């Protein structure tokens, strides 16, 4: 699975939107409402920050911890 993520990450546009730690923590606190509506973690992140990232939006195979790691490596500055 890690190999797949690395391959897909390399194909991402490096000029994508960067999010601050504070913005990310604020979104995480509000995620509970999306979670109750069965919106996936990555999907909620994309919707909230208006980000187009197919890895996050459509992925149903990764755990929340794996998605969180991907977000932190890719979008958090």
Secondary structure, DSSP 8 states (H G I E B T S, - for coil): -HHHHHHHHHTS-TTS--B-HHHHHHHHHHHHHHHHTT--HHHHHHHHHT---HHHHH--SS-HHHHHHHHHHHTB-
